[in-house]
């Protein structure tokens, strides 16, 4: 799997680039026995301000995430 690791999260196409990378990763690991650990340190997620249908301000958020994600897959024979 090859892809550009220089993804700019501020670029307007960043969400689609991340979706493409995740899709490639999932297609490579489905049906395999493996475990992947992703460590996250100070990942900042900015949720933009939103307005409701009546124009009411729904607010926004800034989340900071720390921790890890462990993803384990196993292969199985279905007969």
N, C-alpha and C positions, 0 to 999 in steps of 0.2 A: 504494500500500500504506500503510495507516495502522494504527498500533498504539501502545500506551502505552509510551513510552520509560522510564518510571519503574518498572523492574522491580527489586524488592528480592530479591537473591540469597539472603537468609535466609528468605524466605517459602516455605511448604511447597509452593506451586504453581509456584515458579520454574522447575524443570526442564520442566514442561509448557508454560509460557509461552515459554521459549527454543525448545522444539521447534516451537511454533506459529510463532514469528517466523522461524526457519530455513526451515520449510516454505513460508511465504509468499515468502521471498526466493528460494528455489530455483524456485518456480513462476513467478516473474517473470523469471528469467534464463535458463531453459532455452530453447534455440533462438535465443539472441541472441549477438552478438559483443560481449563486454565483458570487462573485467578489474577486479577489486576487490582492494584491499589493506587488510588489517586489521592495524594495529599494536598490539602487546600490550606493556604496561609493568607489571611487577609484578602480574600476575594471580595471585591466591592461590587454590588449589584445595585444600580440606580434604576428605580421604578419611576417613570415620568409622571408628572401631574396628570390627572384625568378629570374629565367633566362628565357628569351624568346626563341623561337625556333631557332633564329639565334645566340644565345649565349649572346645577349644583356642583361645587368643588368636591371631588372624591378624594383628593389628596394624592400624595406620592410617597415614596419611601427610599431609604438607602439602607441596604442590608450588608453586613459584613459577615462573611462565613469563614469559619476555621474548622478543620477536622479532616476526616478522610472518608472516602467511598471505597468499599471493597466490592468488586464485581466478580462473581464466580460462575463459571459455566461448566456443565458436564455433558458428555455425549451419552446417548442411550440408544439402544437398538429397540425399535418398535416393530414387533412382528404380529 
